[in-house]
Amino acid sequence: MKSYRGQMLHVDLAARKSWTEEIPERWMKDYVGGEGFGARYLMDNLEGGIDPLSEENKLLFICGPLTDTKAPSSGRTVVMFKSPLTGTIGASNVGGAWAPQLKRAGYDMLVIHGKATQPTFVYIKDARVEFYDAAELTGKSAKEAQQLIREKIAHPKAEVAAIGEGGEKLVRFAAVMVDGDRAAGRGGGGAVMGSKNLKAIAVSGSSGRLPVADPKRFDVAVRQAIDELHAEAFVKEEMMVYGTPSFFDAMNGLGLVPSYNWQRTTTDFDEKLGHKAYHEKLEVKQVRCYNCPIGCGRYTRIPEGKYKGLEGGGPEYETVAAFGQKLGNTDLYSVAAAAYKADALGIDVISAGQVIATAMEWYEKGIIDQEFTDGLDLTWGNSDAVVTLVERMGRREGEFAKLLGEGSLRAARAIGKDAEKYVMHVKGQEMASDGVRASKGEAVPHMISPRGADHLRPYAATIDAFGYLEEEFGVTEPVDPFKEENKDWIKPFEELCMATNLLGVCLFTSITVAVKGKTWAKLYSSATGQEITYQDLFKASERVLNIERMFNVREGFARKDDYLPERFNTESAPNGPGKGQTVDQDKLLDQVYKVKGWDNNGIPTPEKLKELGLEDIA
């Protein structure tokens, strides 16, 4: 099939050897690529119950069929593993240009096995795989490691995926970093990489782009996708101009940006943290990932104050909300400084910010005190404490920070008292900054996502809170964001979002339903020569989502693990558009399970698995 290399590369760190394996054509038809290949591989090749930080775990880096094509935003890398944070399937995603180089080297997928006997980095150059001692890279940031590796291998443009000190120290929410400050952040892939004594993977490929099956038709579909992006107002007028920080003002106005550890749903922080303040206070440069027409990334520098001269990637919306509004912190410079330090240490900013928010509420409620925090005053809005605690968590410095590096749920269970009551998580993964009281649709992906609390698969607030309509989802009139009923549209929206992860393109192309499922199907069909409809593409997504669900079922997860924290049942929103709202979680779960073909315990029925051709995992 066109647009695939058809090969997966295996690297055994313990034996320092590599080999290739042909990817079954059935996988291409049934699972498309990207996260689909990864889910199937992990389901087939990991035993249930393994320790995610043991050498038995696998670490996957995967391309899609549209990776390294003219399709917009086609440089995404899928990173998969069993998560050390949640114990679920781990799936993260990162921009930059790493995956295109893997594909040019001749592979659709890389599988890392075992554990190196000493700190190691791997260099993949076409058919050659080289192993290097990485002792001198220990303690270095991903950006520093990238530069040193490029010098070592004498290739200044090699793409490098690396971990920082957080990954080396096995912080359970450590990230895999690409281009120094692009993060595959969710789920702790960096800790898995660190557990394998693997500091980095460099890759360079000498071949050009693969030819597509029907170049003329493909070019027409590419033009259509780009036109759809430019026709969508939020993408054109906000994301292309202000990047992801543009989300802050829009979401805060709808009561979707949590503050004070989700005790409140909106604030008046826009003037200090919103996208206008961001672009006025910070020195900002636009950054684009591979072949991206949106250019939502930002590289910034702090021009004044105690953090003057610090610079780095972002901060993105989630970072501003995590280190800012969620903590009652309106000091934008400290938010940026915390973001730079989190990236340098290689830890997920979403989890890091939420862990601190939880700790601040523990402090407020008297569950912990300043002696317990190793001297830190964790009152709301203490910007200095935020920056310091990010550094300590990433380095596992001090008993308190070491405990927080386990993630907020494990930390709470170690502390005892009522600490777990204030942990904002699902399945052990910290919630991002995307409200669920003023968007009942947004509550659903947080609850049922296979990787734990998830705000992007789909970003359901697009439909019910922002009021978008979409025929592919059956949404032809506005949906009430405050009602739990009529949520059938979440299933096809979830499948569209998953489709971007299968194809190897950025979710932001479809987060506001700019690029349609029909357009992605045209791009896939003309690239591969395998004709499909958008319904076929959505069916492949559904198949992958059910594999991931069954992976988690094998690990003991079920309905009992699909609940938001009790706060959302019992504490109504005190302010904002969602004032007075709680979340009827059972009503949502009953409805969504039914439309997905799962039983009352949240397990795919034998009939559903048979329909999807997945009888072998029933």
N, C-alpha and C positions, 0 to 999 in steps of 0.2 A: 504494500500500500504506500502511495506517495506521502511525502512530508513526515515520514518516520525514518529513523535510522535502523530501527528493528533490533537494537542491541542493548542489553544491560551489562554494565561493568561491575564486577565484584572485586572488592579489595579486602583482603584478610590482613589485619594489622599485626596480629600475633606472628603469623608465618611470613609476613612481608612478601606476599605474592598476590597476583591478580589473575582473573580470567574473565571471559565473556560468555554470555548466554543469550540465545535468541529469544526475543519477546514473542509469545504466541500471538498469531494474527487474531485469534479469538478475543484476546485482551483488547486489541485495538478497536474491534467492533463493539464489544460489550462494555468496556470501561473507558474508552477514548484515549486516556493518557493522564499525565499529571497525578492528581490525588487518586484517580481511579486505579492506575497501576499500583500505587503505593498501598492502597487499602487492600487490594487483592493479594499482594505479596505478603503483607504483614499477617493477614488472616491465615494464609497457607503456611507461613514459615516461622511464626512465633508460637511457642507453647503457652497456653493459658497459665497465668499466675507467676510469670517470671518477674524478677526484680528489674525495674526499668534502668537501674544504674549498674546492672551486672553486664558482663561481656556477652551474655546471651541476647541482649537487645540488638536490634538492627537500626541503622541510621541511613535513611534514603534521601537522595536528592534527585528530583524528577522533572523532566521537561514535558510539554504537551505537543500535539501535532502542529499547533500554530506558533510554537516557540521559534524565534529567529526567522519569522516571515515578515511580510509587509503589514500584516494585521496590526491594528493599533495596540500599543502597550503589551507587546508580545515577548517580554523579557523576564517574566516571573519564574521563580524557582520554588517548587513545592518541596518542603522538608518534612519527613515523616518518621515516626518512632513510637514506641510505647512511652507515654508521658510519665516522668518521675513526679510531676506535680499532682496529677489526678489518678493515675493508674488506668486511664482510658487510652484509646488510640490517640496518638499525638499527630496533629497536622498543622503546620504553619506555612507561611507563604511570604516571599520577600522579593522586592524589586531589584533594580540594578541591571547587570548584564552577565551574571554568572551562568545561568542556564543556556543562553545562546552559545557560549563557549563550550559547554559540555556537549551540546548537540554538534557543533562544528568539529569537536574531537572524535565524533563518531558514535555517540551514545544518547539514548533517550532516558537512561536511568542509571544511577550509581547506588550500589549497596555496600555499606561499610559493615564488616564483620569483626567480632573479637575485640581484643584490647592490646594495644602496643605495650611492650615492656618498659618503655621510656617515652618521654614527651617526643612527639613525632609530627611532622607535616608531610603531606602527600602531594606530589606534583603529577598531574595527568596531562600529557602532551600527546594527543592522537593515540596511537596504540601503545605508547610507552607509559608505564607507571613507575615513578621513582619515590623512594622513601628517604626522608631526611631527619636527622636529629634536630629537635626543636627546643633543646634545653635553654638556649640563649633567648628564646621567645617567651619563656615563662614569665608571667606577670605583665607582659606587654598588652596594650590595647589591640583590638583587631586592626585598627588603622596603622599602628606602628608595626605590627606583624606583617601586614600586607606589604609595606614598603621594604622591610628587611627580606622578606621572601622573594620579592621581585628582583632585588639585588642578588640574592643567592643563586637564583636560577637564571639570571641574566635575561629576564624577559619583563620589560617595564610595563607591558600592557596585559599581563596575565591576570585573570580574574581570581579573587581570593575570597573564600568563605572561611571565617575564623571565629574563635571565641576569645573573650577577654578573661579577666581574672575571676569573674563570677562563674563562668563555665568551668574553669580550672578548680575552683573551690566548691563545685557542685551545688551552687545555689539552684534550688529546684525550679526557679523561673528564669534561668539563664537563657540567653538568646544565641542564635547563630547569626553572626554579622557578615554582611556583604558590602563591599566598597567602604568598609570602615564604619559607616553609620546607618546602613540599611539593615533592619532587624527582622529575622524570622523569630518573632518573640514569644509567641504563645505556647505554653505547655512544657517548656524546659528542654528543648532540643540542644541548647548549649551545654546543659548539664550532662546529657547523654554523650555528647561529643567529648566533654571533659573526662567522663568516666572511662572513656576508651583511650585516654592519653593522646588524643588527637587535637592538636592546636589549630590546624588549618588544612584546607584543601585548595590548592592552586590548580587552575585548568586553563589550557589554551589549545585551540583547535586551528588547524591550517586549512581545512576545507572551507569552501564558501557556503552560501545558503543552499539548502536542498531545493530542487525544482518542485513546483507544485503541479498538480495534474492538469489544470486548465488555467493557464496564466491570465488570459483575457477575462474570463469570468471571475477569477480571483481578484483582479484589479478593480473590477466593477464593485464587488462586494466590499473591498477595502474602502473604496470611495464612499460607499453607502454608510459604512460604520463611522467614518470620520464625519460625514455630513450629519449623522444622527447625534454625534457628540456636540457638534457646533450648534445644532438646533435646540438642544436642551438648555434652558435658561440658567439653571443653577451651575451646570458644568461650565458654560461659556462665560457667565458674568461673575461667578464666585470662585469656583475651583481653579479655573485657568488664570484668574487675576490674583487671588489671595491664597490659593492652596487650601490644604485641609483646615487651617485656622478659620476659614470662612464658616465652617460648621458651628463654631462656638456661638456666635450671635444668633443664628437662625434657630439652633436647638434650644438655647437658653430661653428665648422668647416663647417656646412651646412647652417649657417645663420639662425638658429632656436632659439637662445637665445636672447631675446630682451634686450636692454639696454637703459638707460636714458628715461624711460617711453615709450618704443617702438619707440623712434625717430631713433634708430639705430638697426641693426639686427645681428651684431657680433662685437666682440672686440678681443684684444690680452690679455685677462685676464686669459687665461688658466694656465699660470705659477703660478698665485697667488690664483686662485679659483678652478682649475681643480682637478681631482681625485688624481693625484700624489701629488700635494701640500697638499691636504686634508689629505692624509695618512702619509705624512712626518711631517706636522706641528702639527696635533692633535694627542693625544693618542687615539687609536681607538680599539674598540672591536666589533666583529661581533655579531649581534642579529638576532634570528630567531623567527618568529611567529609560531603558532601551526602547527606542521607537515609540515614544509616548507623545501623543498630541496634547495631552492635558497639562503635564508639567506641574503637578500638585506639590512636589517636594520643595523644601526650602533649606538653604544653608545660611546660618545667621552668625552674627558676632555681637557681643555686648559692648557698647561704646563707652560706658561710664560706670562709676560706682565700684563696690568692692570686688565685683566679678569682671571688671573691665578687661577686655582683651581675650576673654574666653570665647571660643567659637566651635561650631560643629553643625551637624545635620539637625534639621528641625528647629525648635520643637513642633511636632505635628499637633492636630487638634486633641487627640487622646492624651498627649503629654501635657498640654496646657491644662486640660481638665483634671488629669490625674495628680499633677504636682501643684495645681492652682486651686480651682474652685472646689474640688473634692476635699481639700484640706483647709479651706478658708484662707488661702494664701493669695493675696493680690499683687505680690511683688513679681512682676514678669521676669525681671533679671534672674531672680533665684529659680524660677521655673526653668528658664533656659539653661542655667548652670547645672541644675539637677539633671536635665535631659542630656547635656553633653557628658556628664560624669557617668550616667547610666549606660550610655552608648560605649564609652571608653571601657567600662567594666564589663559590658556585654550582658546586661540584665534587661528583662522586659519592663518597659516603662509603665504599662498598664497594671501589671501585677505589683510592681514596686510602689506605685502611687496608692493603690488600694490597700496594700499591706500597711503603709504608713497611716492611711485614713483610719483603718481599724485600730491601730495602735493608739492614735490620738483619741479615739472614743474610749478605749480602755482607760487611758489616762484621765479623761474627763469624768468617767464613771467611778474612778478610784480603784479599778481592778489592778492597775500597776501604778508605781510611783517613780519619782526621779532616781531613786536608788536602783530600782529594777531596770531602768532604761540606761544605766551606766552614765548618769549625769545629764541626760538630755531632758530639756523642758518641752514636752510634747503638747503644749497648748495649741489650740487652733490658730493657724496663721503664722506660726513661728517659722519664718522662711529659712533662717540659719539652721534650725534643727532638721528641716527637710533635706537640705543639701548634705549636711553631715551624715544623716542616717542613710541616704542613698549610697554614699561612699562606704560607710561601715557595712551595710548589707552586702554590697558587691564584693567586699574583701573578707567578709565574715569576721570582722574585727569586734571583739567583745562578745560576751555571752548573750546579750540582748539581740544584737544584730545577727549573730550566728543563729539564734532561734528564729528570727524573722525570715532568714534565708531559706527556712523550711517551707515557707508559704504560710498564709494567715491561718488556715484551718489547723495544720499541725501545731503551729505555735499556740493557738487557742487551747487545744486539747492538752498541751503540756502545761499551760498556765492554770487551767481549771477555772474555778469560780463560775462566773457567768460569761466568760470570755467568748465562748463560741456563739453566743447570741448576737454578737456584733460583727461577725465575719460575713462579709458580703461576697458570696461565692455560689457556684453550682458545681457539684462533683469535685470540689477542691480547687477549682480555678477561679481566681478573682474576677469580679464583674468589671467590665469597662465602664466608660462614662456615657451611657446611653440609657435614658430613663425608661422605666417600665410601667409607671403609674399613669402617665399621660399618653402612653401608647401601649395598649394591651397586646397589639400585634408584636411589638418588640419584646414583650415578656416571653413569647414562645421560643424563639431561637436561644435565648438565655437558658431556658429550661431543658430543651430536648437536644441541643447540639451534642454530637458525639464527643467533642473535645472539651466539654465543660462550658461554663458561662461564655456565651458567644453573641456578639452584637452585630455580626456582619453576614450571617448565613441564615436568613437574609437580614438586611437592614430594613426591617418591616415597618419602621416609622415612616419610611418613604411613602407608603400607601395610606396608613390610617392617620398619622399626625400631620404629615406634609400635604396630604390630599391628592397624591398622584393617582391617575387612572391607568389601567393597562389591560387591553383586551386579551393578551396571552394568559393573563391570570384570571380572567373572568370578572375583572373589576371595571365596571362601566359607569358607576356612580360613586360619590364619596362614601368612605367608610368611617363610621364613628369610632374615634380612637379610645373612647372610654367604655366601650362595651366589649364583653368577652365573646359575644356571639358573632357568627358570620366570619370565621377565620379560615375558610377553605382555601382562600387565595394564597395563604402562606406557603402551602406545599409547592405550587409551581414557581413562586418567587424564590423559594429555597433551592429549587432545582436549577433555575437560571443562574443563581449565584454559584452553586456547585459547578455548573458547566464552565464558568470562567476558570475554575481551578483545574478542570480536566483538560481544557484546551491550552493552558499555559499563558493566559492573558490576565490583565489586572481587573479585579472586581470593580474598581471605581468606574470602569467603562459602563457598567450596568447597575451601579448602586442606586442611581436615580432612574433606572430603566431607560437610559439613553440608547445604548446599543441593544437591539431587540434579540430575542431568541432566534427569530427567523433569520436575522442577519448573521449570527454566529453559525447557524446551520449552513447557510450559503458559503461562508468562509471555509468551514470544515469540508463541505462537499467538493468545492472547487480545488481545495488544497490536496485532499487525499484521493479523490476519485471515487470515494464511497458516498453515494447519494443518501442523504438523510433529511428529515424534516426537523423542525424545532421540537416537535413532540418526541421524535426519536432521541434527540439530544437530552431532553428532559428525562426520558425513560432511563438513559444511561446514568444520569445524575441520581435518579431514584435508586437504581441498582447499587451504586456506590454508597449512598447514604444507608442503605439497608445492610450492606457488608459491614460498614463501620458500627452500626447499631449491634449487629451480631457479634462483632469483636468485643464490644463492651458487655454484652450479655454473657459471653464466655468468661469475662472477668468479674461477673457477679453484679453488674449494674442492671437496674430495672426502674420501675415507676418511682420507687422510694428515693431514687437519686435525681429525679427530674423536677425537684421543687426549688423555688427561690427561697431565700431566707425568710423566717417568720415575720420579719419587719413588714414585708409587703402584704401579708395577710391581715395584720393587726394594727399597723400604724398608717393612717391615711396621710396623703400628701398635705402638708400644712400650708402650702402656698402655690402660686403659679396656676396655669390653666388646668392642671390636674388636681386642684385643691379638693380634698375630701375623698380622693380615689384610693382604693386598695385593689388588690389583684385576686380574683377568684381563680386560684390555680387549678383546682380540680375540674372546673368547668372548661378551662382551656385545654387541659390534658385530655379529657374525655373526647372533646371535639377533634383535636389534632390526631390522636391515636386512631380514631375511626376513619378519618379521611386518608391516613397513611397506610391503613391495612394492618395495624398493630392491635394486639389484644389489650385487655384492660390493665395488664401489668406492663404495657409498653414494649412487648416483644413481638416482632414481625410474625404474622401467622404463617403456617405452612402453605396456605393458599397464596399468600402474597409472595413468599419466596419462590414458589413454583412459577408464578406468573413472571417473575424476574429472571428465571433460569438459575436460581440459586439454591436448588434442592440440596446440593452438596454441603451447605453450611447450616442446614436446618438443625 
